[in-house]
Amino acid sequence: MYSLLASAVNHPDTIERYNGLFNHRILRSLAETGVEMSVVSPRPFAPPIGPYSAYRSLPDVEDWGAYAVHHPRFWYLLPKRLFYGFAGDSFGKRVPQYANRTFDVPDVVHACHVYLDGYGMLPYVREHDLPLFVVAHGTILNSYEDFSREVRRNVRETVDEATGVLCVSDALAERARELTDSSTVSTVPLGADPERFPVDQRDTLRRELGVAADATVVLFVGHFLERKGVQEMIDVIPRIHDPDTVFVFVGHGGDLDDDLRRVLTAVGRSPRLVFDGLPPVALRRWFALADVLWLPSHTEGRPTVIYEAMASETAVLASSVGGIPEQVVDGETGLLVPPRDADELHRALQSLLADRERVRAMGKRGLERLRERGWTWEAHAERVRRHHLAAIE
């Protein structure tokens, strides 16, 4: 076995319990293979007052079961568009120093994001001559041209120096190969575990949660943001007149939250089914009773919520961006629509609402596809572990 130092600036903590939950699942799956793991999840210095002041009470170390998470501090100034490069430099000065003081030198450094994590750990891997693996989830590479010249330079420096650039989709891998040596780029998909979704309790869950047995549940999980297609959903909701359709929204913040609640109220649908975050167990219950997951994003990697829909036999209605067409077989496990097109989104949703049997068949085929492709957390950990071992053996 080997030892690993992981960096995940986007990781849950006691203040934001669901932020970057997929990174926790990635690291937990690796830890469960027996990898000796140390984890840093750096946090900005918190101001004494204001919306971020709660972070002053965040403990230095948190127990996450399979591993402990350390929270070294760095300077992260807002607005992000002006100071994101400064944040990367502060990370690179402070976090490697913390790692030197706190941990034994590992065999591998694993950065859960290209930036800030990968860039911030460059001084550490250079000092100790260690292999560095960086994970590309979507935002950094898909939005690369939108960043400042300084941040673009930092991203290029990171992927050029990385031993491996692990991309969650083939589409992202193609983008990464435009920026760096293609031999270092691999696709390493994420996943979901079907046994964690209580699909066999669907009827019971509906009774417990007050959802009619014959209702068609349309679920959204994500940030309430324009880039997640929430504005298109707001446009579509008033055009759905089927009283048996139940909309459920599980979000993690975003500036369209209030607009979403207002439109649901205006059309007589229940805003009580808009949740600002749910514990993972509760969320899996909603997946288990849902009929359709809709995710009309403008940009994506391979969203973990689609794997979770597949694991719970839930059909998918999503936009044809990024790695989503690699997950969803259009017309077989769900439907794909162009991004930013509310009319097409409306037509596709109407077609699904009109044929519950088709929706059920799509959900079952989605689960079959998940199993066939090995899109589970255990399989993900094994793929990552093979990359690590190849670099150190």
Secondary structure, DSSP 8 states (H G I E B T S, - for coil): --EEEEE-SS---SSSTTTTHHHHHHHHHHHTTT-EEEEE--EE---SSSTTGGGGG--SEEE-SSSEEE--EE---SSHHHHHHHHHHHHHHHHHHHHHHHS---SEEEESSIIIIIHHTHHHHHHHT--EEEEE-SHHHHTGGGS-HHHHHHHHHHHHH-SEEEESSHHHHHHHHHHS-GGGEEE------GGGS-GGGHHHHHHHHT--TT-EEEEEEE-SSGGGTHHHHHHHGGG---TTEEEEEEES--TTHHHHHHHHHHTT--GGGEEE---HHHHHHHHHH-SEEEE--SS-SS-HHHHHHHHTT-EEEEES-TTHHHH--BTTTEEEE-TT-HHHHHHHHHHHHT-HHHHHHHHHHHHHHHHHHT-SHHHHHHHHHHHHHHHH-
